[in-house]
Amino acid sequence: MEKQVINCRRSRAKAEIHSHGGRVTGWHKVLPIVYATHPFSDELWPSVEIMEVSGDTRQFVRVSSIDGCRVIWG
């Protein structure tokens, strides 16, 4: 994917999250992935819980897709 396309997807997702009261906390440098906190209202975007394994610890992470950008909720 071209860098311009990735940046466009990221900025659309960021704008969507900010417009509904969420907050973007970071993003991946190469992939269209954004890390964010949920808005205080109900869940606006469908999300899926996936298990993330880091060393010996396992945790469930909520993941959504907004305008072609993967959003990892923290």
Helices and strands as residue ranges (DSSP letters): H 3-19, E 23-27, E 33-37, E 47-54, E 57-66, E 69-73
